[in-house]
């Protein structure tokens, strides 16, 4: 057994990642979006913006982290795969295989308490994988692709070179790291597993028996978030002549307010006891190619108008645009290049990302 206590100062920022030491803690932020579609179509795109451990490690290995996250989500990279934590429901709580990533991912209950210190352990043995959060077993599998006998020769070759480990955090989030310990285990180390633990991903909300409503979708949120959503709903529906229409997804996870005549939309996605929210100034529709399938795109005009009375707010909105990750390549009908002052930003759907804070609701 060989234990590596990682010096946080040795972590290397790759891409658009910012690090800040603070009282024996390393704070990590990203200025580039990690979007749900990247998990499904182009998992490699968000791997350009991460924090890398200084060396590679060999199976069987155990990764122990003590971290705090203030907003979804956080990703741990191991080799060619990753494990997603505190991800919104549409990211599907992913575990991608460390050696033979294929997009056919496993799922688990990856919910984390936000704003609290959390202990995470990820164990990758040659014949089993296990994940603990605050001592609770959340995942156990003996069926990941890298464990297959037919892949053993190739796995041994990869293992001789070692597996890289890295961490990524979504835009608008702050990841605070207190400690990272990586232990290369002895080959004969066995994993303790109870059949009662490590339940596969459980529905975080009860199955809807009736048509979901605003009230049922937000019922499990903390009171302060419920109040924010209710106030936002009242505000949007009171606007005339904009005429917002509220729509509740039949799965009971998403609520949208759309003013199609003006190209304005606002959405919340509810996941466990938190939500993500976003708004945009255009709506994709079945238009002609010369209109690029968009309707009423007033993003640049709105930013210029806002900047006259509140330049800080205009800068904040422009920064929070959901970055394009080229998930559809040249076939994309949603990527849009915006310019504000002297800066340009390529965005997806003209969408602005929002946190769960009162300031962002405001």
N, C-alpha and C positions, 0 to 999 in steps of 0.2 A: 504494500500500500504506500502510495506517495501523495502527500497532501500539499497543495499549493495554496497558500494564503495570498490572494492577489492584492498587490499594491495598487490602490485606486488611481494613483498618479501615473501608473504605467499603461492605463487604458488609452487606446488610440482612437480618436474621432475620425470617422470616415464620412465624406459627403457633408451635407448640411446639418451637422450636429454641433451643439454648443455645450461645453462643460464648464462648471464653476465649482471649485472647492469651497466648502462652507462648514466649519466646525466639525472636522473629521468625517464629513459627509460629502459625497460628490453629487451635485445636481446636474441633471442631463436634460436638455431640451433639443427638439428638432424644429427646423424652420421649413420642413418639407412634409407634405401630407402623406399619411399612410391611409389609403382609402379601402373600403370593403372590397371593391372590384379587384384590387391587386391580389387579394388572397385567392380569388377564383380563377383569374385569367393569367396574370403575370406576376407570380410570386417573387420573381427576381428583381422587380422594379424597386421595391422598398428596401432591398438589401444594399442599396448604394448609400444609405444614410443610417449609420449605426455606430456603436462603440465596440471596438474589438479588444478582446483579451490578448495579451502580448505573445502567447505561444499556443501551440496545438496540444491536444490531449488524447489519450488512448483509452479505448474500451477495455474493461468496464469502467465507467466513470460516474461520479456523483457531483452535481453542481448545487451548491448551497448559496442562496442569496438572502440578504435582509434588505428590503427595499420599501419605499413608500411612493405611491402613485396618487396624483390628485385628480386625474381625469383619464378616461379610457384612451388608448390601450397601450400595453407593453408586450414586447415580443422578445423571446429568447431564441437566438440562433444556435444550432448545434450542427456542424457539418453543413450538408446541403438542405437541412430541414429547419423547422422552427416550431416553437410552442407559443401560442397566443394566450395572454392573460388579460382579464378584465375587458375583453373585446365586446363591442355591441353585438346584439343577436345576429345581425346580418353577416357578421364575419364568421359565424358558425363555430366559434370556440375551437380553433384548429390545432391539430398536431400533424405536421408534415414530416415524413420519414427522413431521418438524419443522413442516410446513405443513398437511398434510391427514391428521391422525391418524384411524385407522379401526379399530384393534384388530387389523388384519392385519399383524403385526409381522415384521420380519426378525430373524434370529438370528445370533450369532457367538460365537467362543470368547472369553468375557469374563473368564476367570480372572485374578485378581491374586494376587501373593504377599502374604500378610497380615503385618503388622508390619514392613514394609520400605518405603522410599521408592520410589515408582513414577512414571515419566513417562508421561503419557497425552496423546495428540494426537487431536483429532477435527476433521476437515476437511469442511466442507459447501460444495461448489461447486454451481453451478447445474445441472451435468450429471453429478456424481459425488459420492460420499461415501466417506470413508476414515477408518479408525481404526488408530492405532498404540499399542502398549503396550511401553514400554521399547525403542522403536525397531523392534519387530517388527510388521509389517503384519498386523492381525487381521481387517480387514473392508474390502471394496471393492465398491461397487455403483454401477451406472448405471441402476438400475431402481426407485429410491425414488419414491413418488407425486409428490413435489414437483418431480421432474425431468421429468414428463410434459409433452409439448407442449400437450396440451389444458388443462393447468393453468397455463400460463405467464403468462397475463394476470393471473390471481388471485395467482400467486406474486409477480409484479412489484409488485402493489399492497401485498401483505404486506411485501415487501422494502423498499419505500419507507418504511414505518413502522419497520422493523427488527425483529429477533428478540431476545426476552428470553433470558437465560441464567441458570440457577440450579443449585444443588447440594442434594441431599438425602441423608440417611444414615439407616439403619434404627435402630430402638430397640436399646439395649444396645451400639451401635457407637460408636467414636470416630473421626472423620475429621480427620486433621491435614493442614493445607494449608500448603505452603511457598511456592508461587507460582502465579499465574494470569496468563496472557498471552493476550489475544484480538487476532488480527490480521485486519483487513479487507483481503483480498487484491485485487490488480488483476484485472479481469475476464478478462484473457488469461493468467492464471497457469494452468499445466498441472500435473496431478498425475502423479507417477511411480508406476507400478504394474507389478508383475511378475506374470505368470500363475502363477508358482510360489508366490507369497505369498497372503496374505489368504484362507486357506482358510475356507470356511464352517464353521459349528459342527461340531466333531468330537466323537464320543462320548468322554467323559472317562474312561470305564471300558470295558474290552473287552466285547464282546457276550457275553452269557451263553449258553453252549452247554448247560449243565445247570441244574437247578433251583438258584437262588441260596440260599446259607446265610449264617448270621451271619458265618462266617469269610471267605467270598468278598466280601461287601458291604463289610467293613471292611479288606480286604486292602491297599488303596492309601493308607490313612490313615497318618500318622506314628505311630511305635511308641507314643508316650505317649498318643495318642488311642485307639489300638487297646486298650491296657491299660485305659484308663478304661471303655470300652464293655464289655469282657470282665468287669471287676469289677462293673459295674452289672448286667449280665446275671446273674451269679452271685448277687448280692444280691437282685434281684427274684424270681428263681425259688426262692430259699430261704425266702421269706416264707410262713408258714402261719398261719392258714387263708386268707390272701388269694387264693392260687392265681393268680398271673400266668400268662398264656399268651403265648408269644412267636410273632409272625407276621412272616414275611419277604415283602416285596412281590415279585411275580413279575418286576418290572423290575429287581430287584437294587439298588434305591436307598434303600429305606425299611425300617426294622425297627420293629415296634410290640410293646409289652408291655401287655397289657390284663387287668385284673381286673374283669370285667363285673359281678360280684355287688356290688362295692363302688364302682363308678363311677370307677375310677382307671385312667389310661392314661399311658404314656410312649412317646415316639417319637423316633427319630433319622432324619434325612435326610442321606445322604452325597452329597457333590458334590466331585469331584476329590480334593484332599487335605485337605478340611475337612468339617465336618458342622454341621448345626443340630440343636438338640434342644429338646424341650418336654414338659411334662406337664400333666395336667388332672385335675379331680376329678369330672367327670361324663361320661357317654357318651350321645350322641344315639341314640335308638332309636325304634321305632314305638310310641310311647305315645299316650295320649289327649290332646286339646288342653289339658285343664286341667293336665297335667303338663309342658306345653311341650316334649314330646318329649325330656325328659332323665331320666337315671337316677342316683340316688344323688349328688346335688349337695351336697357337704359342704364347699365352699370356705370359706364364712364361719365355720363351726364349726371347721375346721382352723386357719384364721388366728388365731382367738381362742385356741385351745388352744396353738398354737406361741408366741404372744406372751407367755404367762405365763412361759416359761423362756427364750425367745430373741426379744425384741421386734425386734431388728435383722433377723433372718431373716424374721419375719412381714412387716415393712415391705418388705423386698426382694422377697418373693414377690408381694405385692399390687402393687407398682410394675411388676413384670415381666409382669403380665397382658397378653395380646394384645388391644389396643384394638379395639373395633368400628369399622369404617369404613363401615357401612351399605351393603355391597356388594349385598345383595338387597333393600334397602328394607324395606317393611312385610311382605314375604313371608318374612323371615328367621326360622328356627326355632332359631337358635343364640345370638343376642345375649342377654347376661345382665347385669343390673345388680347389682353387688356393693357392699356397704358394709363398711368396716373402720374402726373408731373413728369419726371424724367425716367421713371421705372416702368418696366414691362413685366407682365406675369401671365404665363399660359395656364389657364384654369379649366376645370371640368364643369360643364353645365352652368358656368357663371355662379357657382355656389359658394356661399360664405359659411364657414364652420363656426359654431358657437359652443362655448363651455356651459356648465350648469350653474354658473354664478349669477347673482342678481344683476351685476353690471351688464352681462351679456344678454340677459332677458331684456333689460332696459334698452 
